[in-house]
Amino acid sequence: MSLVARQVAYTYPGANGAQVGPLDLEVRPGAVTALVGPSGSGKSTLTRLLAGLLAASAGEVRCDDEPVRAGGRLSGHTALLTQHPLAAADPRMRLGDAIQLAARLRGRQVDAVALAEEVGLDGSVLDRLPREVSGGQLQRLLLARALAQGPRYLLADEATAHLDPITSTAIADALRRRAADGLGILLVTHDHALAASLAEHRYALDAGGRTLSA
């Protein structure tokens, strides 16, 4: 049981044949798997293929031996945490409501205060709008929102990029604890030190998006 890409490739529209892959990658339950590579190497594209947000040009993605269908929305088994918290948050929705909504859409009920505390925040921030908290606080709350969905696999795409050390540590600690509880995590990063400290398995993508080495 795992989230697997098998000979997956993606050709960018109108990009003179620019392509990511073909590549093989596996995200295992109960472990952090790192995908490292320079900016522009296709890490985010591969992440979106795994999430079912893009359709592969070749190959297949399977989640616990079920095919992941690209339909412009996340597979029910995965949650995505991006590096752009303001773009990912509804500016009109209070943060606690956003966490509860994410859970309800997956048929779940959660304790939003407990989730906020899990990522190192006081529950009082849940009454605020995205513009009323710092970027680091918002990113931690978006991690809480992702966890509220009860995913089997969390795809964290540069989730600690441009954040202060305290916030980065809080996110890394939360990911480590959740992996120990059985969550499969893909840590997408260009930070090799972070990957070495968190991940049990690592893949490296080259600048051309063609070579993936384990």
C-alpha positions as CSV (number, residue, x, y, z in Angstrom):
1,M,0.0,0.0,0.0
2,S,1.5,3.3,-1.1
3,L,1.1,6.3,-3.4
4,V,3.1,5.4,-6.5
5,A,4.1,7.0,-9.8
6,R,5.1,4.6,-12.5
7,Q,6.9,5.9,-15.5
8,V,4.9,9.1,-15.2
9,A,5.6,11.9,-17.6
10,Y,4.0,15.3,-18.3
11,T,4.5,17.5,-21.4
12,Y,3.9,21.2,-20.9
13,P,1.5,22.7,-23.4
14,G,3.1,25.0,-25.9
15,A,6.5,24.6,-24.3
16,N,8.4,23.2,-27.3
17,G,8.3,19.7,-25.9
18,A,9.5,20.5,-22.4
19,Q,8.7,17.6,-20.2
20,V,9.0,16.1,-16.7
21,G,9.8,12.4,-16.6
22,P,9.2,9.6,-17.3
23,L,9.8,9.0,-13.6
24,D,9.1,6.4,-10.8
25,L,8.4,7.5,-7.3
26,E,6.8,5.9,-4.2
27,V,5.4,7.6,-1.0
28,R,5.0,5.0,1.8
29,P,2.6,5.2,4.7
30,G,4.2,6.1,8.0
31,A,7.2,7.7,6.5
32,V,8.5,11.0,5.1
33,T,9.7,10.8,1.6
34,A,11.6,13.8,0.2
35,L,11.6,15.0,-3.4
36,V,14.5,17.4,-3.8
37,G,15.7,19.4,-6.8
38,P,16.3,22.9,-8.0
39,S,13.6,25.5,-8.8
40,G,12.1,24.8,-12.2
41,S,12.9,21.1,-12.2
42,G,9.3,20.0,-12.2
43,K,8.9,19.1,-8.5
44,S,5.5,20.9,-8.2
45,T,4.3,19.4,-11.5
46,L,5.1,15.9,-10.2
47,T,3.3,16.7,-7.0
48,R,0.2,17.8,-8.9
49,L,0.3,14.6,-10.9
50,L,0.4,12.6,-7.7
51,A,-2.5,14.6,-6.4
52,G,-4.6,14.0,-9.5
53,L,-4.7,17.8,-10.3
54,L,-2.9,17.2,-13.6
55,A,-3.4,14.4,-16.2
56,A,-0.2,12.6,-17.0
57,S,1.0,12.4,-20.6
58,A,2.3,8.9,-20.0
59,G,2.5,6.4,-17.2
60,E,0.1,6.1,-14.2
61,V,-0.4,7.1,-10.6
62,R,-1.9,4.7,-8.1
63,C,-3.0,5.2,-4.5
64,D,-3.1,2.1,-2.4
65,D,-3.4,0.1,-5.7
66,E,-6.3,2.3,-7.0
67,P,-5.8,4.5,-10.0
68,V,-5.7,8.2,-9.4
69,R,-7.9,9.9,-11.9
70,A,-7.0,13.4,-13.0
71,G,-10.2,15.5,-12.6
72,G,-8.9,18.9,-11.5
73,R,-9.4,18.1,-7.8
74,L,-7.6,16.3,-5.1
75,S,-7.9,12.5,-4.7
76,G,-9.9,11.7,-1.6
77,H,-6.8,10.0,-0.2
78,T,-4.5,13.0,-0.4
79,A,-4.1,16.5,0.9
80,L,-1.9,19.2,-0.5
81,L,0.0,21.9,1.3
82,T,1.6,24.6,-0.9
83,Q,4.2,27.3,-0.5
84,H,1.7,30.1,-1.1
85,P,-0.5,30.3,1.9
86,L,-2.4,33.5,1.0
87,A,-3.3,32.1,-2.4
88,A,-4.5,28.9,-0.8
89,A,-6.8,30.5,1.8
90,D,-10.2,32.0,1.3
91,P,-9.8,35.6,2.4
92,R,-13.4,35.9,3.6
93,M,-13.5,32.8,5.8
94,R,-12.3,32.7,9.4
95,L,-9.5,30.2,9.9
96,G,-11.4,27.9,12.3
97,D,-14.3,27.7,9.8
98,A,-11.9,26.8,7.0
99,I,-10.5,23.9,9.1
100,Q,-14.0,22.7,9.9
101,L,-15.2,23.0,6.3
102,A,-12.2,20.9,5.0
103,A,-13.2,18.2,7.5
104,R,-16.9,18.2,6.6
105,L,-16.1,17.9,2.9
106,R,-14.4,14.6,3.7
107,G,-17.3,13.5,6.0
108,R,-15.3,14.1,9.1
109,Q,-15.6,16.1,12.4
110,V,-12.5,17.5,14.0
111,D,-11.4,19.6,17.0
112,A,-10.0,22.7,15.3
113,V,-8.4,24.0,18.5
114,A,-6.5,20.7,19.0
115,L,-5.3,20.9,15.4
116,A,-4.1,24.5,15.9
117,E,-2.3,23.5,19.0
118,E,-0.7,20.5,17.2
119,V,1.0,22.9,14.8
120,G,2.1,25.2,17.6
121,L,-0.6,27.9,17.6
122,D,-3.1,29.1,20.2
123,G,-6.7,28.4,19.4
124,S,-7.5,32.1,19.6
125,V,-6.2,32.6,16.1
126,L,-9.1,30.5,14.7
127,D,-11.4,33.5,14.9
128,R,-9.2,35.5,12.6
129,L,-9.2,36.0,8.8
130,P,-6.2,35.1,6.8
131,R,-5.1,38.8,6.5
132,E,-5.1,39.1,10.3
133,V,-2.3,36.6,10.9
134,S,1.3,36.4,9.8
135,G,2.5,34.3,6.9
136,G,4.0,31.8,9.2
137,Q,0.9,31.5,11.3
138,L,-1.2,31.1,8.1
139,Q,1.0,28.3,6.8
140,R,0.7,26.4,10.0
141,L,-3.1,26.8,10.0
142,L,-3.2,25.5,6.4
143,L,-1.3,22.5,7.6
144,A,-4.0,22.0,10.2
145,R,-6.6,22.4,7.5
146,A,-4.9,19.7,5.4
147,L,-4.7,17.3,8.4
148,A,-8.4,18.0,9.2
149,Q,-9.2,16.1,5.9
150,G,-7.8,12.9,7.3
151,P,-5.6,12.1,4.3
152,R,-3.6,8.9,3.9
153,Y,-1.0,10.9,2.1
154,L,0.1,14.6,2.6
155,L,1.9,16.3,-0.3
156,A,3.8,19.2,1.2
157,D,5.1,21.3,-1.7
158,E,7.9,23.7,-0.4
159,A,5.8,24.0,2.7
160,T,8.7,25.7,4.7
161,A,10.0,27.9,1.9
162,H,10.5,31.6,2.9
163,L,9.4,30.9,6.5
164,D,11.2,31.9,9.7
165,P,13.1,29.2,11.6
166,I,10.5,28.9,14.4
167,T,7.7,28.3,11.9
168,S,9.8,25.9,9.8
169,T,10.6,23.9,13.0
170,A,7.0,23.8,14.1
171,I,5.9,22.5,10.7
172,A,8.7,19.9,10.5
173,D,7.9,18.7,14.0
174,A,4.2,18.3,13.1
175,L,5.1,16.3,10.0
176,R,7.5,14.1,11.9
177,R,4.8,13.3,14.5
178,R,2.1,12.6,11.9
179,A,4.4,10.3,10.0
180,A,5.1,8.3,13.2
181,D,1.3,7.9,13.5
182,G,1.1,6.4,10.0
183,L,0.6,9.3,7.6
184,G,2.6,9.1,4.3
185,I,4.2,12.4,3.6
186,L,5.9,13.7,0.4
187,L,8.2,16.6,1.4
188,V,8.9,18.6,-1.8
189,T,11.9,20.9,-1.2
190,H,15.1,22.4,-2.6
191,D,16.5,22.3,1.0
192,H,18.7,19.3,1.2
193,A,19.4,19.8,4.9
194,L,15.7,19.7,5.7
195,A,15.3,16.6,3.6
196,A,18.1,14.9,5.4
197,S,16.7,15.7,8.8
198,L,13.2,14.6,8.1
199,A,13.0,12.0,5.4
200,E,13.6,8.3,5.5
201,H,13.6,8.0,1.7
202,R,14.8,10.6,-0.8
203,Y,14.5,11.2,-4.5
204,A,16.5,13.8,-6.4
205,L,15.2,15.5,-9.6
206,D,17.7,17.1,-11.9
207,A,17.3,20.6,-13.5
208,G,15.8,19.1,-16.6
209,G,13.1,17.1,-14.9
210,R,14.4,13.9,-16.5
211,T,16.3,12.0,-14.0
212,L,15.0,10.8,-10.6
213,S,17.5,9.0,-8.4
214,A,16.6,7.4,-5.1
